[in-house]
Amino acid sequence: MLILTLELALPGLRSLKARRGVLEPLKQRLRRDLNLSVSELPSGDRPERARLGLAAVVQSRAQGDAQLEKIRSMVGREPRLTVLDEEFEYW
């Protein structure tokens, strides 16, 4: 199993509603296209910051590494956010 936490910056957003407007479509794409479990983690009430927790069942580290690259690519295509930090581990 691959567990990934992403710290995100969403510059210019001034409301939690605007943050949801960016994050919800991204979370749906990650779930649909990559078959991931995705959840928004507590990050305070600052609309310009967010944390996502992602989990994927993988059978090998190589498969997990390939999944990580797909996740990075998909998140990287979202112009309204920047990845500040990521932490991942295999179980």
N, CA, C and O of each residue as an XYZ file, in Angstrom:
364
protein
N       0.842     -1.174      0.000
C       0.000      0.000      0.000
C       0.891      1.243      0.000
O       1.906      1.304      0.694
N       0.493      2.206     -0.779
C       1.177      3.494     -0.872
C       0.327      4.535     -0.154
O      -0.863      4.678     -0.436
N       0.944      5.260      0.773
C       0.287      6.354      1.490
C       1.047      7.633      1.153
O       2.269      7.689      1.292
N       0.326      8.652      0.711
C       0.946      9.910      0.281
C       0.197     11.074      0.919
O      -1.033     11.100      0.941
N       0.949     12.025      1.432
C       0.380     13.275      1.944
C       0.984     14.423      1.156
O       2.202     14.517      1.008
N       0.122     15.296      0.652
C       0.553     16.460     -0.117
C       0.188     17.733      0.627
O      -0.953     17.907      1.056
N       1.158     18.618      0.776
C       0.930     19.972      1.296
C       0.830     20.881      0.083
O       1.738     20.921     -0.747
N      -0.270     21.608     -0.021
C      -0.526     22.411     -1.212
C      -0.689     23.886     -0.870
O      -1.221     24.241      0.182
N      -0.224     24.731     -1.774
C      -0.487     26.170     -1.713
C      -1.450     26.492     -2.841
O      -1.287     26.031     -3.971
N      -2.452     27.288     -2.516
C      -3.433     27.733     -3.497
C      -3.429     29.254     -3.496
O      -4.335     29.873     -2.938
N      -2.422     29.865     -4.113
C      -2.256     31.321     -4.023
C      -3.438     32.076     -4.625
O      -4.001     31.693     -5.650
N      -3.784     33.152     -3.947
C      -4.828     34.027     -4.452
C      -6.237     33.649     -4.031
O      -7.171     34.410     -4.286
N      -6.422     32.501     -3.397
C      -7.764     32.127     -2.966
C      -8.089     32.818     -1.644
O      -7.267     32.868     -0.730
N      -9.287     33.340     -1.568
C      -9.659     34.113     -0.382
C     -10.786     33.486      0.436
O     -11.181     34.032      1.466
N     -11.304     32.349     -0.012
C     -12.393     31.727      0.740
C     -12.266     30.206      0.695
O     -11.647     29.640     -0.206
N     -12.869     29.566      1.691
C     -12.877     28.108      1.721
C     -13.699     27.550      0.565
O     -13.413     26.464      0.061
N     -14.709     28.286      0.151
C     -15.519     27.862     -0.993
C     -14.674     27.842     -2.270
O     -14.798     26.924     -3.081
N     -13.830     28.836     -2.447
C     -12.944     28.871     -3.615
C     -11.947     27.713     -3.562
O     -11.640     27.103     -4.587
N     -11.444     27.413     -2.360
C     -10.524     26.284     -2.201
C     -11.209     24.976     -2.590
O     -10.626     24.155     -3.299
N     -12.425     24.783     -2.136
C     -13.179     23.582     -2.519
C     -13.384     23.516     -4.022
O     -13.365     22.432     -4.605
N     -13.578     24.660     -4.650
C     -13.767     24.707     -6.095
C     -12.559     24.228     -6.874
O     -12.691     23.763     -8.006
N     -11.382     24.338     -6.277
C     -10.154     23.838     -6.906
C      -9.920     22.378     -6.529
O      -9.584     21.556     -7.381
N     -10.099     22.060     -5.243
C      -9.740     20.734     -4.759
C     -10.723     19.633     -5.155
O     -10.303     18.522     -5.478
N     -12.016     19.924     -5.134
C     -13.000     18.861     -5.420
C     -12.821     18.240     -6.805
O     -12.802     17.014     -6.912
N     -12.689     19.037     -7.873
C     -12.472     18.411     -9.181
C     -11.169     17.602     -9.240
O     -11.119     16.554     -9.884
N     -10.127     18.082     -8.575
C      -8.863     17.350     -8.549
C      -9.041     16.022     -7.824
O      -8.595     14.985     -8.314
N      -9.685     16.043     -6.668
C      -9.909     14.811     -5.914
C     -10.736     13.824     -6.733
O     -10.446     12.628     -6.729
N     -11.742     14.300     -7.423
C     -12.572     13.417     -8.247
C     -11.758     12.793     -9.379
O     -11.901     11.602     -9.657
N     -10.911     13.577    -10.030
C     -10.064     13.029    -11.110
C      -9.095     11.977    -10.576
O      -8.906     10.934    -11.202
N      -8.481     12.244     -9.426
C      -7.561     11.283     -8.829
C      -8.283      9.974     -8.500
O      -7.756      8.890     -8.749
N      -9.473     10.080     -7.949
C     -10.257      8.876     -7.629
C     -10.630      8.111     -8.895
O     -10.445      6.897     -8.981
N     -11.155      8.836     -9.868
C     -11.676      8.210    -11.085
C     -10.555      7.656    -11.970
O     -10.613      6.503    -12.399
N      -9.553      8.464    -12.238
C      -8.530      8.080    -13.219
C      -7.443      7.173    -12.653
O      -6.895      6.343    -13.377
N      -7.126      7.320    -11.367
C      -6.033      6.546    -10.781
C      -6.495      5.561     -9.713
O      -5.680      4.854     -9.121
N      -7.795      5.516     -9.469
C      -8.379      4.571     -8.512
C      -7.753      4.723     -7.124
O      -7.346      3.742     -6.503
N      -7.684      5.960     -6.654
C      -7.098      6.270     -5.357
C      -8.174      6.583     -4.336
O      -9.281      6.994     -4.683
N      -7.833      6.384     -3.077
C      -8.623      6.945     -1.985
C      -8.021      8.311     -1.697
O      -6.809      8.436     -1.522
N      -8.864      9.332     -1.647
C      -8.379     10.706     -1.474
C      -9.224     11.393     -0.417
O     -10.450     11.284     -0.420
N      -8.563     12.099      0.485
C      -9.271     12.842      1.517
C      -8.538     14.142      1.798
O      -7.309     14.197      1.776
N      -9.304     15.177      2.060
C      -8.703     16.436      2.489
C      -8.452     16.342      3.984
O      -9.359     16.022      4.752
N      -7.228     16.620      4.395
C      -6.823     16.538      5.794
C      -6.896     17.915      6.429
O      -6.813     18.923      5.728
N      -7.049     17.974      7.744
C      -7.097     19.273      8.412
C      -5.850     20.097      8.118
O      -4.723     19.613      8.218
N      -6.081     21.351      7.755
C      -4.951     22.252      7.477
C      -5.233     23.646      8.002
O      -4.558     24.604      7.625
N      -6.215     23.761      8.859
C      -6.599     25.077      9.352
C      -7.607     25.708      8.414
O      -8.004     25.106      7.417
N      -8.012     26.903      8.732
C      -9.022     27.592      7.937
C      -8.414     28.599      6.978
O      -9.064     29.576      6.606
N      -7.195     28.374      6.584
C      -6.549     29.270      5.624
C      -6.878     28.777      4.224
O      -6.455     27.683      3.849
N      -7.615     29.547      3.444
C      -8.030     29.078      2.121
C      -6.876     28.893      1.147
O      -7.022     28.192      0.146
N      -5.739     29.508      1.424
C      -4.623     29.404      0.488
C      -3.718     28.197      0.776
O      -2.688     28.034      0.122
N      -4.088     27.353      1.740
C      -3.324     26.142      2.064
C      -4.281     24.951      2.160
O      -5.442     25.094      2.545
N      -3.763     23.775      1.799
C      -4.557     22.554      1.898
C      -3.615     21.360      2.042
O      -2.446     21.414      1.660
N      -4.158     20.284      2.602
C      -3.439     19.010      2.706
C      -4.344     17.927      2.159
O      -5.534     17.878      2.471
N      -3.774     17.060      1.343
C      -4.497     15.909      0.824
C      -3.803     14.639      1.277
O      -2.575     14.556      1.276
N      -4.595     13.655      1.661
C      -4.100     12.324      1.961
C      -4.577     11.385      0.862
O      -5.757     11.386      0.512
N      -3.673     10.593      0.322
C      -4.003      9.672     -0.764
C      -3.493      8.285     -0.402
O      -2.446      8.138      0.229
N      -4.247      7.274     -0.809
C      -3.838      5.890     -0.577
C      -4.141      5.068     -1.815
O      -5.164      5.254     -2.474
N      -3.223      4.150     -2.117
C      -3.394      3.249     -3.257
C      -2.888      1.868     -2.867
O      -1.867      1.732     -2.194
N      -3.609      0.859     -3.295
C      -3.142     -0.507     -3.098
C      -2.206     -0.841     -4.248
O      -2.601     -0.804     -5.413
N      -0.971     -1.165     -3.917
C       0.028     -1.530     -4.923
C       0.676     -2.846     -4.493
O       0.773     -3.147     -3.303
N       1.112     -3.614     -5.472
C       1.684     -4.920     -5.155
C       3.198     -4.910     -5.055
O       3.796     -5.872     -4.573
N       3.819     -3.837     -5.504
C       5.274     -3.752     -5.426
C       5.689     -2.289     -5.337
O       4.908     -1.387     -5.641
N       6.903     -2.073     -4.927
C       7.426     -0.706     -4.858
C       7.497     -0.092     -6.253
O       7.242      1.101     -6.414
N       7.839     -0.889     -7.257
C       7.899     -0.380     -8.633
C       6.522      0.106     -9.084
O       6.410      1.155     -9.717
N       5.490     -0.644     -8.763
C       4.133     -0.229     -9.112
C       3.768      1.050     -8.343
O       3.123      1.941     -8.895
N       4.175      1.138     -7.084
C       3.927      2.333     -6.289
C       4.657      3.548     -6.841
O       4.102      4.646     -6.888
N       5.898      3.348     -7.258
C       6.663      4.455     -7.840
C       6.006      4.964     -9.126
O       5.968      6.169     -9.377
N       5.495      4.042     -9.932
C       4.795      4.437    -11.158
C       3.523      5.213    -10.816
O       3.190      6.195    -11.479
N       2.824      4.769     -9.786
C       1.607      5.461     -9.349
C       1.950      6.854     -8.833
O       1.223      7.809     -9.104
N       3.051      6.980     -8.092
C       3.489      8.288     -7.603
C       3.720      9.258     -8.755
O       3.316     10.419     -8.683
N       4.360      8.793     -9.802
C       4.620      9.658    -10.957
C       3.317     10.102    -11.620
O       3.210     11.248    -12.056
N       2.342      9.225    -11.701
C       1.042      9.586    -12.275
C       0.346     10.636    -11.413
O      -0.257     11.579    -11.925
N       0.439     10.458    -10.103
C      -0.174     11.427     -9.183
C       0.504     12.786     -9.340
O      -0.166     13.809     -9.481
N       1.830     12.788     -9.316
C       2.572     14.050     -9.460
C       2.223     14.748    -10.761
O       2.069     15.968    -10.799
N       2.101     13.976    -11.818
C       1.762     14.544    -13.122
C       0.375     15.171    -13.109
O       0.186     16.290    -13.585
N      -0.596     14.442    -12.561
C      -1.962     14.950    -12.541
C      -2.076     16.205    -11.670
O      -2.706     17.184    -12.070
N      -1.476     16.177    -10.496
C      -1.525     17.343     -9.602
C      -0.761     18.506    -10.230
O      -1.179     19.658    -10.112
N       0.346     18.215    -10.888
C       1.156     19.249    -11.512
C       0.461     19.967    -12.656
O       0.837     21.085    -13.007
N      -0.547     19.335    -13.240
C      -1.294     19.971    -14.333
C      -2.344     20.961    -13.836
O      -2.973     21.646    -14.643
N      -2.543     21.047    -12.531
C      -3.514     21.994    -11.972
C      -2.803     23.328    -11.754
O      -2.000     23.451    -10.829
N      -3.089     24.337    -12.598
C      -2.338     25.595    -12.533
C      -2.643     26.449    -11.302
O      -1.885     27.368    -10.993
N      -3.727     26.165    -10.603
C      -4.109     27.008     -9.469
C      -3.495     26.571     -8.148
O      -3.790     27.152     -7.104
N      -2.641     25.548     -8.185
C      -2.010     25.117     -6.935
C      -0.556     24.753     -7.154
O      -0.117     24.489     -8.273
N       0.180     24.746     -6.049
C       1.593     24.388     -6.037
C       1.808     23.379     -4.922
O       1.298     23.555     -3.816
N       2.562     22.321     -5.206
C       2.902     21.347     -4.176
C       4.073     21.900     -3.364
O       5.151     22.151     -3.901
N       3.847     22.083     -2.075
C       4.888     22.587     -1.183
C       5.722     21.459     -0.608
O       6.931     21.599     -0.422
N       5.065     20.329     -0.325
C       5.754     19.220      0.300
C       4.968     17.946      0.031
O       3.753     17.977     -0.165
N       5.673     16.839      0.025
C       5.018     15.541     -0.078
C       5.756     14.550      0.806
O       6.980     14.590      0.928
N       4.996     13.674      1.411
C       5.549     12.590      2.204
C       4.856     11.321      1.764
O       3.635     11.294      1.607
N       5.634     10.264      1.564
C       5.014      9.006      1.186
C       5.721      7.854      1.889
O       6.881      7.948      2.290
N       4.983      6.782      2.016
C       5.542      5.568      2.593
C       4.810      4.367      2.035
O       3.678      4.470      1.563
N       5.471      3.235      2.097
C       4.887      1.988      1.639
C       4.617      1.122      2.856
O       5.405      1.094      3.802
N       3.498      0.417      2.824
C       3.142     -0.522      3.897
C       3.138     -1.911      3.343
O       2.865     -2.866      4.070
